[in-house]
Amino acid sequence: MTSVGDEGSETMSSAGVVFKRCGCRDASRRRLEQSCPRLAERGHGSWYFHCSATNLLGRRERVRRGGYATTRFRKLVQRTELPPVRLHDLRHGAASLAHQAGADLKTLQDLLGHSSIVITADTYTSVLPQVQRHCAGATAHLVLTAARRTRKKIKTKARKNRSTRRPKQLPPPRPLQPQP
């Protein structure tokens, strides 16, 4: 396979070339493409893959564009008569299933390559209603268990505070005597 340095230089191999280019223009309005001085900056420009691939008819086709995998996936979906689904939808589905299976958000962030856990949390915390129901049930269980424990402690302390001796019984009242 090919490799690319951080500065945007390309390395050639039999598999193809990976390169970076952008849409910046010079003073005469021509596109700079790979000669842009800002290509070394992170986040500037787009990565492309250049190779030749065999099509379904067995002919070699020249491929030089970004999004090759996405385009190829879209064509395969159309040919197999599947419902319209994007390649990105598979990524989102896999992350949702991993979250449902118990993967924590930090693991998902690392798996998906998100720069911040906030992005992962915003996207995947409300995806599956089953996960929300499970979380609500687990929370209710914790609250009810804590309430039972607290009630038991209160009863135990109340028993300790009660006097174990019986109060003295008063003598029965004397009957009233009639007055002369």
GIPEPE-V760471 format. One record per residue. N is the residue number from 1. D_LAST is the distance of its C-alpha to the last C-alpha in whole Angstrom. Layout:
BEGIN
n = <N | N>
d_last = <D_LAST | D_LAST>
END
This chain:
BEGIN
n = <1 | 2 | 3 | 4 | 5 | 6 | 7 | 8 | 9 | 10 | 11 | 12 | 13 | 14 | 15 | 16 | 17 | 18 | 19 | 20 | 21 | 22 | 23 | 24 | 25 | 26 | 27 | 28 | 29 | 30 | 31 | 32 | 33 | 34 | 35 | 36 | 37 | 38 | 39 | 40 | 41 | 42 | 43 | 44 | 45 | 46 | 47 | 48 | 49 | 50 | 51 | 52 | 53 | 54 | 55 | 56 | 57 | 58 | 59 | 60 | 61 | 62 | 63 | 64 | 65 | 66 | 67 | 68 | 69 | 70 | 71 | 72 | 73 | 74 | 75 | 76 | 77 | 78 | 79 | 80 | 81 | 82 | 83 | 84 | 85 | 86 | 87 | 88 | 89 | 90 | 91 | 92 | 93 | 94 | 95 | 96 | 97 | 98 | 99 | 100 | 101 | 102 | 103 | 104 | 105 | 106 | 107 | 108 | 109 | 110 | 111 | 112 | 113 | 114 | 115 | 116 | 117 | 118 | 119 | 120 | 121 | 122 | 123 | 124 | 125 | 126 | 127 | 128 | 129 | 130 | 131 | 132 | 133 | 134 | 135 | 136 | 137 | 138 | 139 | 140 | 141 | 142 | 143 | 144 | 145 | 146 | 147 | 148 | 149 | 150 | 151 | 152 | 153 | 154 | 155 | 156 | 157 | 158 | 159 | 160 | 161 | 162 | 163 | 164 | 165 | 166 | 167 | 168 | 169 | 170 | 171 | 172 | 173 | 174 | 175 | 176 | 177 | 178 | 179 | 180>
d_last = <128 | 128 | 126 | 126 | 125 | 123 | 125 | 126 | 129 | 130 | 132 | 134 | 134 | 135 | 131 | 131 | 131 | 127 | 127 | 126 | 127 | 125 | 126 | 126 | 130 | 132 | 134 | 136 | 133 | 134 | 131 | 131 | 130 | 130 | 132 | 129 | 128 | 124 | 124 | 124 | 120 | 117 | 116 | 119 | 122 | 121 | 122 | 125 | 127 | 130 | 132 | 134 | 132 | 133 | 132 | 131 | 135 | 136 | 137 | 137 | 135 | 134 | 131 | 130 | 127 | 123 | 121 | 123 | 120 | 118 | 121 | 122 | 119 | 119 | 122 | 121 | 117 | 120 | 122 | 119 | 117 | 114 | 112 | 112 | 111 | 112 | 113 | 110 | 107 | 108 | 107 | 104 | 103 | 104 | 102 | 99 | 99 | 99 | 96 | 94 | 96 | 94 | 96 | 95 | 96 | 98 | 100 | 100 | 101 | 104 | 105 | 106 | 107 | 105 | 105 | 101 | 98 | 97 | 100 | 99 | 95 | 96 | 98 | 96 | 93 | 92 | 95 | 93 | 90 | 89 | 89 | 87 | 84 | 85 | 84 | 81 | 80 | 80 | 78 | 75 | 75 | 75 | 72 | 70 | 71 | 70 | 67 | 66 | 66 | 64 | 61 | 62 | 62 | 59 | 57 | 58 | 57 | 53 | 53 | 54 | 51 | 48 | 46 | 47 | 44 | 41 | 38 | 35 | 32 | 29 | 26 | 24 | 21 | 18 | 16 | 13 | 10 | 7 | 4 | 0>
END
